[in-house]
C-alpha cells in the first residue's frame, strides 16, 4: 500500500511537523527546512537536529523529503541570481544532511527566454556545482519535480527531465518527484486506464521508473494541457477520482511515499478528508 501523507508546516520548530502528520494519520512527510521565500537561512543547529530526530523516531519509519526554496532558479541566465541559487541549493543539501533527510525536491528552473537547450545545460551545470560545494560526504538525492510548463519553466516534459539528468556529472544523485497536477497541466492524461498507462510508459522510456522516488498528489483546477499550475482537492478537479485510483493501485508504486500539497486550515480537516478519500480508492488485497 502506498505511504500517504502531506506537506506540513514547521511553525514552532522543524520537529513539530511530525505531530501535525500524526493528527491526519499520515505515513509520509514533506517539509521546508527553512522559510521557502528567503535566500539566506541559518544552518541546522545541533539542538534542532536532535529534536527532529527524536520526533522522527517517535513517529516511526516515516519517509521524509524536503522541498527547496521557491527563489532558487538553476536554469536562469542572470549571474547574480544564478550564484545565489547555487549557494542556496548547497545550503539546502547541507540542512537535509544534518537532518538525515534523504531527498530534496526541486523545480528545474526557468530559462527566462534563452531557450530550453541553454536552460537545461545551465541547470545541469549548476546542479553539479551545488553538489561539489556541499562536499563529498553529502549524499542527499535531489528529486527533479515535473512542472506544468508555465512561462519558461523547464520540466514540463519527461524528456526535459531526462536531458537534465543525462547532462549532469552526478546522475546517481538525481531522481524524480512526480506531481499529478503538474503532469496533467503539462498534457499527461491520467483519467483512463489507456491514458494512464501511456503516461507512465513514456516516463519509463525517458527517465526510467527506477528514478521515481516520491509523488505529490494534487488534483488539477485547470483542464488537461492548460500549462497552469493550480492545485485542487482530490476528486474535485479535472483529474478526478479515477486517475488517483489508477495510481494508488499500481503495483509498481505500492511502497512509494505520496504527499498532498493542497490548501488547508489550521485544523487540518482538508488533509484528513483528502487522505480518507485516497485510502478509500485503494483496492483491498486479494487472498
N, C-alpha and C positions, 0 to 999 in steps of 0.2 A: 504494500500500500504506500502511495506517495506520502512524504512528510510535509504536511500542510501547516503554514504559519503566516506571518505578516511582518512588514516593516514596522518597527516600534520606536517610539520616542526614547531618547536617553536623557530627558529632562531630569535634573536632580542627581545625575550620575550614570555612567555607562551601564553599571550593573543593574539599574532599575528596569532595563529593557526585558530582562528575564521574568520579573514579576508581572510586567504587562503581558508578556506572552502567555504566562500561566493563566491569567484571567480569561483569555479567549480559548484556552485549551489548545494552544499552538504547539507544533512539533518542529518548526524551523523558524529561524530568525534572521532578519536583516536590520542593520543599523547604520547610522552615520557615526563615525568615530569622533568627529568634531563638527562644528557649525558648517553646513554644506554651502554657505554663501559668503565665506570669508577665505582670504588667501592664506594667511598665516595663522597657525594654531600651535598651542603648546604640545610638546611630546607627552606621551603617556607616562604618568608618574608611577612609581613602584606601588604606592597605595591604591591608585586606580586599578592597576593590573591585578593586584591581589584581590580586591573586592569583586572585580569582574570574574576572575577565575573561581572564586568561592560561589558566586551566584550561578555560574555556568555548571559547576559540579553539582550544586543542589538541584538544578533544573533537569539534570540527566544528559544523555547523549544527543543534545540538540545541535544540528548543523547550523553554523553561523556564517554569514557573509557580511562584508561592509560594502557600502556604496560610496563612490568618491564624490568630491565636491562638484557642484554644477558649474563652477567657474572654470574648471580645467578644460582646455582645448589643445589637444596634442597635434591637431591637423592644420591649425591656422598659420598664416604667414606674417603675423605681427610679432616681431622679435621680442618685445618686452613681455607680451602675454605668453609667448611660447616658452620663454625661460621661467616665468613664474609658474606655468603649468607643469613643467618638468620638476621643479623644486617641490611643488605641492603634491605631485604624484609620488615622488620619493618619500615625502613625509607620510603620506597615506600608507605606503608599503611598510614603513618603519612602525607606524602605530598598529597596523594589523599584526606585525610580527610580535610586538610587545604584548598583544592581547591573545596571541595564538590563534587568530582568525585566519583560516587557510585561503579565503577567496576575497578579492577586491573587485567589485563590479564597476566598470567604467563605460562611458559613452565614447565611441571612437573620435568624436570631434567634428568640427565643421571646416570645410576647406576655404570658405569665405571668398569664393569666386576664382580661385586659382586652378580649379578643375579637380575632378575625382582622383586621377592618377597622381597628381602632385600632392594632394591631401593624404592619400594612402601612404606614399613614400615618406612624407614628413611625420605622420602618425607612427609608423613603424620605427623610424629612426629615433624619435623621442621616447618611445617605449624602451628601446634598448638603453638609451642614456639614463632613464629613470631607474631601470634595473641595475645598471652599473653603479649609479650613485647610492643606491640602497645597500650595496655591499654584497660580497659573495655568500654571506651567511643567511641572507634573506631569501626565503623560498616561497613567499606568498605568490599564489597564482592569480593573474589578472584575467577576469572574465569579461570579454567584449560583449556588450549588450546590443542586440539588433535594434534598429531605430525605425521610426515611422517615415523618415526621409524628408522631414520638413526643411525647407530652405536648402542650405548647402550641407546639411548633416550627412556624414558618412554612415555606413552600416545599414542602409535600407535593404540591400540585397545580401543574401548569404555569400555570394561571390565576392563582394567587397570585404566582408569579414575574413574570408579565406585568403584574400590577397594581402591583407594586413598581417596575418599570421605568417604567411609564406615569406614576406619581406623582412620579418623580424629575425634577429640573430639568436633570439632566445624563444623559439616556438614552444619549447617544453614548459614555458612559464605562462602560456596563454590558453584560454579556453573560451567557452561561450555561455552567456546567460540569455535564455530565450524569453522574450516578453510577448505575451499573446496579443495584447492590444497593438503594440508596435508592428508585429508581424502582419496582422490583419490590415492595419492602416497602410502598410507598405505594399499590400496586394497579395499576401499569402492567405488563402482561404482556409478555414478550419471547420466549417459548418457541416460538411457532409463527409462520409467515410472516404469517398474518392478524393475530394479536395484535401482532406487532412493527410491522407497517405502521400499525395503528390507533394505537399509542402515539406514533409519530413524526408521524403525521398530526395528532394533537392538539397536539403540541409546535409543529409548523409553523403551525397555525392560531391558536395563542395567543401564543407568544413569537416565533416565526419562526426558521427554521433558520440564518439569517444571523447570529444572535446566539450560536450554539453554536460554541464555540472549543476545548473541552477535554473529555476523558472520564476518569472514574475507572472502571476495570474491576475489579469485585469481584463474586464470586458471593454469593448470599444464604443465610445459615444458617437463616432462618425462612421460612415459607410466604408466598405471594402475599397482599398486603394486610394483613400482620401488623402493620405500622407499628412494627416492631422493627428497629433498625439493628445487624445482626450480619454482618460480612463473612466470607466463606468463600473458600477457594482455588478457582480456576477449574475448573469441571466437577465440583466436589464438593458444590455447594449446590443450592438449589431451582431456580435458573435453568437450570443445565446447559449442556452444550457447544453445543447448537443455538442458544440465544439469542445467544451470543457469535459463533458462525459467521455468523449473520444480520447482526450489527452490523459485523463485520470485513470483510464482503464487500459492504457497502452503498456504492455508488459515490459517494454524497453525502459520505461521511466518509473518502474514500480518503487524504486528506493530513492528517487531524486527529491531534494528539497524544493518546495514550491511556495512562494510567499505572495501575499496580497500587497498591493500598493494603492489601494482605494481609499477615498476620503473617509474619515471617521471622527467622532466626537470623543471627549474625554472619558466617557463611559464605555467606549469600545464596542458598543452594541452592533455597529455596522460590520466590524470584523467577525463578531460572533455569528451573525446571520449569514455572512458570506461563507464562512468556514463550514457552518452547518449544511448549507446548500451544496457546497462542493463535496462534502462527505456523503451526502445523500445520493450523489451521482456515481459513486464507486460501487461496482457490482460486487456482491458477496462472493467470497472464494468458493470455487467448486470443490466438491468432495473428491 
